């Protein structure tokens, strides 16, 4: 009881503190949010403190810089984490940014001035955030800079997880962790009650009253559960201090943010003992009212069928949604879905556990009456008269498979939300921030599949001088990587027009017209003109959407450019897969080569990638906790059952049963309720997953990709349970295990 409660409470505290960590992240971000002058137009004056915020990306990490001009005598209070606003030429950075600067000195180009201070934890959302306050003069700030009133806002500029996604996360964690956790704590409490029932019955036979026996049981149960709850909160507190040093992928926090609050402590220290007392009270009352039957090992009562009262309504709700989805009804976005789907899923999960005993007893009775096998008869009769003994072993595994089906649905919906429109991702890097070595290494970044150069005609130093066209510098192989279909009519070594079926032909790119492109000389100091005549020959393409190459007018072979020269105002466009992991890898590679370069991820928001990473990390953590709880419930129940069955196994051996018969009976005795429960969990889990997807508003209703994996996991669980039952059948007989009655 104590160890089980400790493990369960540690998992419970971890789940309950996730919202607190996210809220602390958002509160820190809101506390430093600058508040500008609003309302009537306010002309900027020399006495105003003005600011402008720049949000860039350093690899796949957001990089925020706030540039301020603070006049002498400014009354604007400093934001949390610093004592005063920086003056001209001063820079205050986060600790992680200071470490990054030591590794990447080139990043100092984005931080003009000398570093005079470090931001304290109360001014940062996490220990690995890249944030800086940069002091400038008003003349050095752009016209978009606004007068600053104060720091602090009710809402942050961007949430770590938006509300709609947070609802999905809450639902997933309830199904993955809290539902199996409630069953696990109940199993621990029931096993504890079973082990103490004979002693309570002995106390009753010695003259203790019914109330006295119940009080003894209550004190013992609450004391053991309370001790376990205290141990569990202590284990989680220590684990939080250690995990906060590393965090999760996409989410870092400070140790105080993850420490359990008063509410979390109250829930952990009260709910666990109360649940243990309620579960163990039934067995204690039976021992108090019928002590002689308990001491003599009388057969338990037939399992009650009230579990079906939960299973049938739950299946009805999720099956109804599946039927509506099969009929093609669009029911996404309705307000009732937010209540009915979670209720249906939770009722089904609880019903699977409570209805398994009567279903197993009924099925065992039918099989025992029709079989001629001694092993099968022994197993079925034991499941018929005492179905709860095996069910304690299999309950955790059944809920594990059920929760895995739900987790698969959440992953499918997250993949649908985060899935880009194209199977490829492009990155546009201006040539102005790259030298020759950096340009060459860009093509060698891990994950980059191809790269082209894009440049505009008639532009010098960002100023347009008339009609212009866009040219792509690439050969046929490079161009093919940026198109959904293989280019038709492409010939290497010749300038050709680009005709995209998704775009109308540019009127400026008529054959015979000449345009001039500006190329930087090899020494990087001069600019030379590169004239190109629009040809009649055309290559037909269909570029990915979105794409930086889409809408270009002509393609120029790289061999025609003068050696050592590059576009003065062009950009390098790289291509990779669109998987979020691949995007982060490429962004990190670009940041390592050119930390000060401005990188445009075409069609993708870096903050969105961060949010997806946070959700997937928390979901993965929930799945790990759910797996731990399921395995712990199986291990605890298997050990208890081994201790409980020693006398019966010894009696079978004395009666002459062969070891093979005993082993087969024990395996079948465990496999029957487990097979019934796993098949039910698999079917119910698929229905719950489909109902969740149907009401989620996505295009995927029926997920078939995850089914083979779940079937394989189910078969593996059956095999592991069968092997785990074999150590219960050892042939050695001890006299103390033989019951006289």
Order of alpha helices (4+ residues) and beta strands (2+ residues): alpha-alpha-beta-beta-beta-beta-alpha-beta-beta-beta-alpha-alpha-alpha-alpha-alpha-alpha-alpha-alpha-alpha-alpha-beta-alpha-beta-beta-beta-beta-alpha-beta-beta-beta-beta-beta-beta-beta-alpha-beta-alpha-alpha-alpha-alpha
